[in-house]
Amino acid sequence: MLDKPRPSIDKPTVPASDFLGCPVEVGHAVVYPVRRGSKMWMQKANVTQIVQHDRTQPPLLVCLNPAGRKVTIQNLDNCVVVGD
């Protein structure tokens, strides 16, 4: 039996897509919901990396928000691509 090459950790085996089904790539701007207590708002962030730790898990987005903080978006069904 031939060994299949292992996928690179930098390239997810499952393509990342947002709520609308649009592909998410490094460099895209996305918005995602934030909640602090009873306040809710949409926060914008720029995608810096797409990571998939395991073949059984969906990809994660590693982003930088406008304050320069690193944010990991785990539920891609809650984010939407708004720009390149």
C-alpha positions in Angstrom: 0.0 0.0 0.0 1.4 3.4 -1.0 1.7 6.1 1.7 -0.3 9.2 0.9 1.6 12.5 1.4 0.4 14.2 4.6 -1.3 17.6 4.0 0.6 20.6 5.2 -0.6 22.2 8.4 -0.5 25.5 6.6 -3.0 24.4 4.0 -6.4 23.1 5.4 -7.8 20.0 3.9 -11.3 21.5 4.1 -11.7 24.9 2.4 -12.7 27.7 4.7 -15.9 29.4 3.8 -18.1 32.0 5.5 -21.9 32.1 6.3 -22.7 32.9 2.7 -20.5 30.1 1.3 -17.8 32.5 0.0 -14.2 31.2 0.3 -12.1 32.9 3.0 -8.5 33.5 2.2 -5.5 35.1 4.0 -5.8 38.9 3.6 -9.6 39.0 3.5 -11.5 41.3 5.9 -14.3 39.5 7.8 -16.9 40.6 10.3 -18.0 38.5 13.3 -20.3 39.0 16.2 -19.0 40.0 19.6 -20.9 40.0 22.9 -19.9 41.6 26.2 -22.6 41.3 28.8 -25.8 42.4 27.2 -24.1 44.4 24.5 -23.7 42.9 21.0 -21.9 44.3 17.9 -20.1 43.2 14.8 -16.3 43.4 14.8 -14.1 43.7 11.7 -10.8 41.8 11.5 -8.2 40.9 8.8 -7.4 37.2 8.3 -3.7 36.4 8.9 -3.8 32.6 8.9 -6.1 29.7 8.3 -5.3 26.7 10.4 -6.8 23.2 10.6 -5.2 21.2 13.5 -6.8 17.9 12.6 -8.7 16.4 9.6 -11.8 15.8 11.7 -12.0 19.5 12.8 -13.1 22.5 10.6 -10.6 25.2 9.8 -10.0 28.1 12.2 -9.3 31.7 11.2 -6.5 33.6 13.0 -7.2 37.3 12.6 -6.1 40.7 13.7 -8.8 43.1 14.9 -8.5 47.0 14.5 -6.9 47.2 18.0 -4.1 44.9 16.8 -5.2 42.0 19.0 -5.0 38.4 17.7 -8.5 36.8 17.4 -9.3 33.2 16.6 -12.7 32.6 14.9 -13.7 29.0 15.4 -17.3 29.1 14.2 -17.1 30.2 10.5 -20.9 30.1 10.2 -20.9 33.3 12.2 -18.5 35.3 10.0 -18.9 37.0 6.6 -16.2 38.2 4.2 -16.6 41.9 3.6 -13.5 42.8 1.6 -10.1 41.8 0.2 
